[in-house]
């Protein structure tokens, strides 16, 4: 073989080596991209799973406290109906003021002490609001403990 043939073979060999190196480099880049995409997909799936778990937990909390609020309202409505019908009464811690009595040893009026209708409505309104606020605060505290602090 002459020198020119060797030169052609050497150039072809170098071209083949360069092509192999370029293809190898491209293959490495594509593998890196695939690995990055797979890692990103895994992170996103973990985020989705976490969000779904949190949604289920929040739904369970909501169901629990909605039921508690409904039960408290039903109990309060039953008490209000009982008081309205006269079957039961409200206990008051009150003292009656002594009026100007002219007779010695007067026992006063023996009528039953009770709230007037307006005060009674206000009482039940306040109890309902207290019950609602207490339930809402309990719900928010549990939500913060379970969702925000985890």
Buried (B, 14 or more C-beta within 10 A) or exposed (E): EEEEEEEEEEEEEEEEEEEEEEEEEEEEEEEEEEEEEEEEEEEEEEEEEEEEEEEEBEEEBEEBBEEBBEEBBEEBEEBBEEBEEEEEEEEEEEEEEEEEEEEEEEEEEEEEEEBEEEEBEEBBEEBBEEBBEEBEEBBEEBBEEBEEEE
